[in-house]
């Protein structure tokens, strides 16, 4: 990755970054060598995430009972995604709320740590590891979830925040890297290294209906501002700029 970035710095007419946070990292690594070539183009959220795929999308999945609220977290299980922190926070929060946790995504290289955490009767009964799911199933989970929890330690962008917002899920996410940039004021921000803070945010959102409703509305409006058409137009402008140079 460093070699590829060095090649871009040495030869590229423009260097496109997926977030201002990523652009800042590139400049921190290469300083004046990047000159004025950095451009930021955010990703978009696919229109289908705003639509309801229907309950049939979840058929065959082992999920909490229909009358049980659940927290959703998505992404391959890895230390960067902080699934361990999610489970530790849930263990604290479950004393005050009835919510279960649904985790989508494949097993990471630290899966043994997750398995060890689940050697706990309370957590085992409330955690559902569903693995990879279809696009339609993920959209349905966003719509059914009481909240989307993503306290990642690092993201270049954080597309799942926008997908969750488009689907109507209130979002709790990290105050690090690109995630505040993507979330804006449409999510609760927490320190991903502070398990107690994550637990407090979960309980607050679970018990405060007015806050959850506000975040649902704000999140959907936030997601509507990130379109692939806008991304394409910005990229086309960069291509034209480079062609004229």
C-alpha positions, -999 to +999 in steps of 0.1 A: +000+000+000+028+024+008+045+016-025+013+022-044+008+055-026+044+065-033+038+058-070+008+080-070+027+108-053+055+105-079+034+103-110-003+112-106-017+145-120-044+143-093-048+122-062-084+115-053-092+106-017-124+092-004-126+116+026-110+147+040-096+125+068-079+103+042-065+133+024-051+146+057-033+113+062-018+114+027-005+149+033+008+139+067+027+110+051+041+129+021+039+166+030+047+191+003+054+164-022+016+161-030+014+199-037-021+209-047-030+176-063-052+162-035-089+160-043-117+147-020-147+129-036-171+112-012-188+080-020-226+077-026-253+055-012-272+033-036-309+044-041-322+009-032-311+014+004-339+040+008-365+013-002-381-015+018-371-049+003-399-066+023-399-091+051-392-120+027-356-108+025-350-121+060-365-155+055-343-183+067-322-161+090-318-168+127-328-135+143-343-123+176-381-128+179-401-102+160-411-084+192-375-081+204-356-049+194-320-054+182-288-035+176-272-040+142-235-039+134-221-047+099-187-055+085-161-082+085-152-090+121-117-075+127-100-055+154-104-023+133-142-028+133-142-030+172-167-058+174-151-068+207-159-033+220-195-036+208-199-069+227-183-056+258-206-025+257-236-047+252-227-068+283-230-035+303-261-022+285-281-054+286-287-048+324-310-019+314-324-028+280-340-058+263-321-055+230-302-082+212-272-077+189-271-089+153-237-090+136-233-093+099-201-100+080-175-127+076-151-141+102-119-121+106-085-133+117-093-125+154-125-146+154-111-166+183-114-135+205-151-131+196-157-168+204-141-163+238-163-133+245-193-154+237-184-179+264-208-160+286-244-170+292-258-135+290-241-125+258-246-159+241-283-155+245-284-120+231-258-121+202-266-134+167-237-138+143-254-142+109-223-140+086-225-126+051-260-116+040-275-106+007-279-070-002-317-073+002-313-089+036-289-061+048-314-035+036-341-052+056-320-054+087-312-017+085-350-010+084-358-034+113-329-025+136-336-003+166-301+013+160-270+008+140-238+006+160-204+012+143-177+023+168-148+015+144-113+025+152-106+035+116-125+039+083-114+056+051-150+066+046-177+046+064-203+037+037-224+015+060-233+046+081-251+061+051-267+028+042-281+025+077-293+061+077-310+056+043-327+026+058-340+046+088-318+032+115-305+057+142-267+056+142-240+054+169-205+057+155-169+066+163-155+100+168-124+090+149-110+091+114-136+098+086-167+088+106-176+122+120-172+136+085-197+111+071-221+112+100-223+150+105-248+159+132-270+129+123-255+104+147-243+100+182-205+100+183-185+080+209-149+072+217-144+037+203-119+029+231-143+037+259-166+008+265-186+026+291-193+055+267-205+031+240-228+014+266-242+048+277-249+057+241-267+024+235-289+028+266-296+065+259-307+058+223-327+027+234-346+046+260-351+080+244-377+076+216-376+113+207-338+112+202-341+080+181-369+096+159-348+127+154-318+107+143-339+087+119-351+118+102-317+135+103-299+104+091-322+099+061-317+136+051-279+132+056-278+101+034-298+118+006-269+142+002-244+114-008-254+102-043-233+083-068-245+108-095-227+135-074-196+113-071-195+107-108-199+144-116-171+153-093-148+126-108-157+137-143-147+173-134-113+160-122-108+140-154-115+172-174-092+192-152-063+167-157-069+165-194-066+203-198-034+205-178 
